[in-house]
Amino acid sequence: MARKYFGTDGIRGHANGTMLTPELALKLGMAAGQKFVRGSHKHRVVIGKDTRRSGYMIENALTAGFTAVGMDVYLLGPMPTPAVAMLTRSLRADLGVMISASHNPFDDNGIKLFRPDGFKLSDKVEAEIERLVDGDMGHLLAQGRDIGRAHRDEEARTRYIEYAKRTLPRSIDLTGLRVVLDCANGAAYKVAPIALWELGADVVTIGAEPDGFNINYKVGSTAPEAVAAKVKEVRADIGIALDGDADRVIIIDEKGEVIDGDQFMAVIAQSWKQREMLLGGGIVATVMSNLGLERYLSSIGLTLERTQVGDRYVLEAMRAKGYNVGGEQSGHIILSDFTTTGDGLVAALQLLSVLKQLDRPVSEICARFDKVPQLLRSVKFKTGKPLENKIVKEAIAEGLARLGSGGRLVIRESGTEPVVRVMGEADDAALITAVVGDIEAAIVQVA
């Protein structure tokens, strides 16, 4: 059943638009707070945010909602999404909240919720919260001394930095490495540069001057050209590009070339296998990951478990089947020995550890396999369900027939924005270009 507020990764939309308003945030705080009030102890919720101007508005509305139902609120300020997940566990909170729209433009925003163990909520719990939001919550209000309080947690930043540093082996320090770090003018603009510097790296930082409106604007993992140019300018050993809430990372090699999440996962899988850290006999990735990754893993005796797109589905498969490495081609890397969600900084530290151990250029370390030609197009639509249209269905069927058993098509509507993702993959690059182009044209025709 379709949900009214929650999408594939929490609630997301245009701030003060048709859905994501202070009124909804207030009701969500009351509903989620009530859902996670259990027992007689004084309940607490931690709230982090990225650097969007609308974060102040949503933070205040959520705080009012949570305190109204008797929860104490701990405000973390700008903090990466994975830090909120970690601090929810560390501070023994009953609920964690991240205010962010990740890689979206500044005028969007979103709300992600975490359980006490740091994992995201299930579809079932989100549906229960939605029912509370749309109901009469007057009876939920705390009275007198039971009304919650709000605190500003000044130590949270240091807690997360130390936590991230401890994910590295004790023998590793980053002395001698010049690192260009792009924080996307987002949530990690304070913590990530400090962590790398304290580990010994020579850090050149860009995208670390947020003004409320410039998050993800021509910087970050969705615009790696900025960090690539800086890497070449300062002759850095590596570039690291985070997204707005720092749960994903894209790597740039010393030549300024982009290394995507597939190559990243190949490096971690092989390294952890050698160190006898890898669990499950392989890794988990989505249907979008390149066939070259699957072939490489097979060549070193590992398997690739595929899921639908979305880091939550990757994590679900990891937990169900005993894997501890998973991720997405887009740069969500989940290392469940350390985190309960994607963590761009922690993942980058693992790669930097390999870089120090092997003492070879990133361009060599991250060239584990030859990519099978793959083409991804994002096709915007205004209304309706273009994938249910007869013309589009016929174009997809024809494309599958042309590819036969030697290729793949993955076509889906985005869960966070009005676009259809069309991905094609086969050894014949010209064929893929033609097939994807025909499907794109069909969607444009009906959308």
C-alpha positions in Angstrom: 0.0 0.0 0.0 1.3 3.4 -0.9 2.4 5.6 2.0 1.3 9.2 2.3 4.5 10.8 3.8 7.4 8.3 3.9 9.3 7.4 0.7 12.3 5.1 0.2 14.5 7.1 2.6 12.3 8.9 5.1 10.2 11.9 4.3 11.5 14.2 1.6 10.1 17.2 -0.3 10.3 20.9 -1.0 10.6 22.8 2.3 7.3 24.6 3.0 5.9 23.0 -0.1 2.7 20.9 -0.3 3.9 18.4 2.3 7.1 19.2 4.2 5.9 22.0 6.5 6.4 22.9 10.1 2.9 21.5 10.8 3.9 18.1 9.5 7.2 18.2 11.4 5.3 19.1 14.6 2.9 16.2 14.2 5.6 13.8 13.2 7.5 14.7 16.4 4.4 14.0 18.5 3.6 10.7 16.6 7.1 9.3 16.5 7.7 10.4 20.0 4.6 8.6 21.2 5.6 5.5 19.2 9.0 5.3 20.9 7.9 6.1 24.5 8.3 2.9 26.4 8.7 2.2 30.1 9.0 4.7 32.9 12.5 6.2 32.2 12.9 9.7 30.9 12.9 9.3 27.1 15.2 11.1 24.8 15.6 11.8 21.1 18.7 13.1 19.3 18.3 15.4 16.3 21.0 16.2 13.7 20.7 18.2 10.5 22.7 19.3 7.5 23.3 22.9 6.6 20.1 23.9 4.7 18.4 27.1 5.9 15.1 25.3 6.3 16.7 22.9 8.8 16.2 25.5 11.6 12.5 25.6 10.9 12.1 21.9 10.8 14.3 21.3 13.9 12.2 23.7 16.0 9.0 22.1 14.9 10.2 18.6 15.6 11.5 19.7 19.0 8.1 21.2 19.9 6.4 17.9 18.9 8.8 15.7 20.8 8.8 17.8 24.0 5.0 18.0 23.8 4.7 14.2 24.3 7.3 14.1 27.0 10.6 13.4 25.3 13.8 15.2 26.1 15.5 16.5 22.9 19.3 16.5 22.3 20.2 18.9 19.5 23.4 17.9 17.7 23.6 20.7 15.2 25.2 20.0 11.7 26.1 16.3 11.8 26.4 13.5 9.2 23.5 11.0 9.0 25.7 8.1 10.1 26.8 10.2 13.1 23.2 10.5 14.1 22.7 6.8 13.8 25.8 6.1 15.9 24.9 8.7 18.6 21.4 7.3 18.9 23.0 4.1 20.2 25.8 5.8 22.1 23.6 8.2 24.0 21.0 5.4 24.7 18.3 7.5 22.9 14.9 6.1 22.2 14.9 7.7 18.7 17.2 9.4 16.3 16.3 12.0 13.7 18.3 13.4 10.8 17.0 16.5 9.0 18.4 16.3 5.4 17.6 15.9 1.8 21.0 14.3 1.1 22.2 15.1 -2.4 19.1 17.2 -3.3 19.2 21.0 -3.9 19.0 23.4 -0.8 15.3 24.2 -1.2 14.4 20.5 -0.5 14.7 18.9 2.9 13.8 15.7 4.6 13.4 13.8 7.8 15.0 10.4 8.5 14.2 8.4 11.7 16.4 5.8 13.5 15.5 3.2 16.0 17.3 3.0 19.4 19.8 0.5 17.8 20.7 3.0 15.1 18.9 1.2 12.2 16.3 3.0 10.1 12.6 2.3 10.7 10.8 -0.6 9.0 7.9 0.1 6.5 5.5 -1.2 9.1 6.6 1.2 11.8 6.6 4.1 9.3 3.0 3.2 8.4 2.0 3.2 12.1 3.5 6.6 12.6 1.6 7.9 9.5 -1.6 6.7 11.1 -0.8 8.6 14.2 0.1 11.8 12.3 -3.3 11.8 10.6 -5.2 11.1 13.8 -6.2 13.1 16.8 -3.2 13.3 19.0 -4.5 15.6 21.7 -4.6 12.7 24.2 -0.9 12.1 23.7 0.2 15.5 25.2 2.3 15.4 28.3 1.3 17.6 31.2 3.1 19.7 33.8 6.5 18.2 34.8 6.2 15.5 32.2 6.8 18.0 29.3 10.2 17.4 27.8 13.2 19.7 27.6 15.6 20.6 24.8 19.4 20.5 25.2 22.2 21.5 22.9 24.8 18.7 22.9 28.2 20.3 22.5 30.2 17.1 22.8 28.5 15.1 20.0 31.0 16.3 17.3 34.0 15.0 19.3 32.2 11.7 20.0 31.7 11.0 16.3 35.2 12.1 15.3 36.8 9.7 17.8 34.5 7.0 16.8 35.4 7.4 13.1 39.1 7.4 13.9 38.8 4.2 15.9 37.6 2.3 12.9 41.2 2.3 11.5 43.8 -0.3 12.7 46.0 1.2 15.4 49.0 0.8 13.2 47.6 3.1 10.5 48.2 6.8 10.4 47.8 9.0 7.3 51.0 11.0 7.6 52.4 11.7 4.1 49.1 11.6 2.3 47.7 14.8 0.7 44.0 14.5 0.6 41.5 16.8 -1.0 38.2 16.6 0.9 35.0 18.0 -0.5 32.3 18.3 2.1 29.5 19.5 -0.3 28.9 22.5 2.0 27.0 20.0 4.0 26.7 18.1 7.3 30.3 16.9 7.5 32.0 20.3 6.9 33.3 20.4 10.5 33.8 16.7 11.5 35.4 15.2 8.4 38.4 17.7 8.0 39.2 17.4 11.7 39.2 13.6 11.7 41.5 13.4 8.7 43.8 16.0 10.0 44.1 14.4 13.4 45.0 11.1 11.7 48.0 12.8 10.1 46.8 13.7 6.6 47.6 16.9 4.8 44.0 18.0 4.2 43.0 20.4 1.5 39.3 21.2 2.0 36.7 22.5 -0.4 32.9 22.7 0.0 33.3 23.6 3.7 31.7 27.0 3.8 28.0 26.5 4.0 25.7 29.5 3.9 22.3 27.7 4.0 21.8 27.7 0.3 25.0 26.3 -1.3 24.7 22.6 -0.1 25.6 20.3 -3.1 25.9 23.3 -5.4 28.7 22.5 -7.9 30.5 20.5 -5.1 30.2 17.1 -3.4 29.7 13.6 -4.7 27.1 14.6 -7.3 29.6 17.2 -8.8 33.0 15.5 -8.6 34.5 17.8 -11.1 35.3 20.3 -8.3 37.4 17.9 -6.3 38.9 16.4 -9.4 40.2 19.8 -10.5 41.6 20.5 -7.0 43.3 17.2 -6.8 45.2 18.0 -10.0 45.9 21.6 -8.9 47.5 20.6 -5.6 48.9 17.3 -6.8 47.0 15.4 -4.1 47.2 11.6 -3.6 43.4 11.3 -3.5 40.2 13.2 -3.5 37.2 12.4 -1.3 33.8 13.8 -2.2 30.9 13.5 0.3 27.3 14.3 -0.3 25.1 16.7 1.7 24.5 14.4 4.7 27.8 12.5 4.3 26.3 9.0 4.0 27.9 8.5 0.6 31.3 9.0 -0.9 33.0 9.2 -4.3 36.7 8.8 -4.7 38.9 10.7 -7.1 42.3 9.2 -8.0 45.6 11.2 -8.3 44.9 11.8 -12.0 41.6 13.4 -11.3 39.5 10.4 -12.5 36.3 9.4 -10.7 36.2 6.0 -8.9 32.7 4.9 -8.3 31.2 2.8 -5.5 31.6 -0.5 -7.4 35.4 -0.2 -7.7 35.4 1.0 -4.0 33.5 -2.1 -2.9 35.9 -4.4 -4.9 38.9 -2.9 -3.0 37.2 -3.3 0.4 36.0 -6.9 -0.4 39.5 -8.1 -1.4 41.2 -6.3 1.5 38.8 -7.6 4.1 39.0 -11.1 2.6 42.8 -11.0 3.0 42.5 -9.8 6.5 39.9 -12.5 7.3 37.4 -9.8 8.2 34.9 -10.4 5.3 31.7 -12.2 6.3 29.2 -14.0 4.2 31.6 -15.0 1.4 30.9 -11.9 -0.6 29.2 -8.6 -0.6 25.8 -7.1 -1.2 25.1 -4.5 -3.9 22.1 -3.4 -6.0 20.9 -4.2 -9.4 22.6 -1.0 -10.6 26.1 -2.3 -9.8 28.3 -3.1 -12.9 28.5 -6.7 -14.2 32.3 -6.2 -14.1 32.1 -6.1 -10.3 30.3 -9.4 -10.2 32.8 -11.0 -12.5 35.8 -9.7 -10.5 34.3 -11.0 -7.2 33.8 -14.4 -8.8 37.4 -14.4 -9.9 38.6 -14.1 -6.3 36.1 -16.6 -4.9 33.4 -14.2 -3.7 29.8 -13.8 -4.5 27.6 -10.7 -5.2 24.1 -10.6 -3.7 21.9 -8.1 -5.6 19.0 -6.1 -4.2 16.7 -3.5 -5.4 18.0 0.1 -5.3 18.2 1.7 -1.9 20.7 1.4 0.9 18.0 0.2 3.3 17.5 -2.9 1.0 21.2 -3.5 0.9 21.3 -3.4 4.7 18.3 -5.7 5.0 20.0 -8.3 2.9 23.3 -7.9 4.8 21.6 -8.5 8.1 19.4 -11.4 6.8 22.3 -13.3 5.2 25.3 -12.5 7.3 27.3 -10.1 5.1 29.3 -7.2 6.5 30.1 -5.2 3.4 27.6 -3.8 1.0 26.7 -0.7 -0.9 25.6 1.1 -4.0 27.4 2.2 -7.2 26.4 5.8 -6.2 28.7 5.7 -3.2 26.7 4.4 -0.3 29.1 2.0 1.4 27.8 0.1 4.4 30.4 -1.6 6.6 28.3 -3.1 9.3 31.2 -3.9 11.6 31.3 -0.2 12.2 28.0 1.4 11.1 24.3 0.8 10.7 24.0 2.9 7.6 26.2 4.3 4.8 29.1 6.4 6.2 31.2 8.3 3.7 33.9 9.2 6.1 34.3 5.8 7.7 34.3 4.1 4.2 36.9 6.6 3.0 39.1 5.8 6.0 39.1 2.1 5.0 40.3 3.0 1.5 43.0 5.3 2.9 44.1 2.4 5.1 44.6 0.2 2.0 46.4 3.1 0.3 48.9 3.3 3.2 49.4 -0.4 3.4 50.0 -1.0 -0.3 51.9 2.3 -0.9 50.6 2.4 -4.5 48.6 5.1 -6.4 44.8 5.2 -6.1 44.6 4.7 -9.9 46.2 1.3 -9.5 44.5 0.2 -6.3 41.0 1.1 -7.5 41.3 -0.5 -11.0 40.2 -3.9 -9.9 38.1 -4.7 -13.0 37.1 -3.5 -16.4 33.7 -2.1 -16.5 31.1 -3.6 -18.8 29.7 -0.7 -20.8 26.8 0.8 -18.8 24.6 3.8 -19.5 22.3 5.5 -17.0 19.8 8.1 -17.9 17.5 10.0 -15.6 14.3 11.1 -17.4 12.1 13.7 -15.8 8.4 13.5 -15.8 5.7 15.8 -14.5 2.7 13.6 -13.5 1.4 10.1 -13.8 3.1 6.7 -14.0 5.1 6.7 -17.3 6.2 3.1 -16.7 2.6 1.9 -16.9 2.1 3.5 -20.3 1.7 1.1 -23.3 4.2 3.0 -25.5 6.9 2.8 -22.8 6.2 -0.9 -22.0 6.6 -1.7 -25.7 9.9 0.1 -25.9 11.2 -1.7 -22.9 10.1 -5.1 -24.3 11.8 -4.4 -27.6 15.0 -3.3 -25.8 15.1 -6.6 -23.7 14.6 -8.6 -26.9 17.5 -6.8 -28.6 19.8 -7.3 -25.6 19.0 -11.0 -25.2 20.9 -12.9 -22.5 24.0 -10.8 -22.9 22.8 -7.6 -21.3 20.7 -6.1 -18.5 18.1 -3.4 -18.2 17.1 -1.8 -14.9 14.3 0.7 -15.1 12.6 2.3 -12.1 11.0 5.4 -10.8 13.1 7.3 -8.3 11.8 7.2 -4.7 13.0 10.7 -4.0 12.3 12.8 -7.1 10.1 12.7 -10.2 12.5 10.9 -12.6 12.7 7.5 -14.2 16.1 5.9 -14.0 16.9 3.9 -17.2 20.1 1.8 -16.9 21.4 -0.5 -19.6 24.4 -2.8 -19.6 26.1 -5.1 -22.1 29.4 -5.7 -23.7 28.3 -4.0 -26.9 28.4 -0.2 -26.0 26.7 0.9 -29.2 23.8 -1.5 -28.6 23.3 -0.2 -25.1 23.3 3.4 -26.3 20.6 2.7 -28.8 18.4 0.7 -26.5 18.5 3.2 -23.6 18.0 6.1 -26.0 14.8 4.5 -27.5 13.4 3.9 -24.0 14.3 7.4 -22.9 12.5 8.8 -26.0 9.4 6.8 -25.2 9.2 8.1 -21.7 9.7 11.7 -22.9 6.9 11.2 -25.4 4.4 10.2 -22.7 5.7 12.2 -19.8 
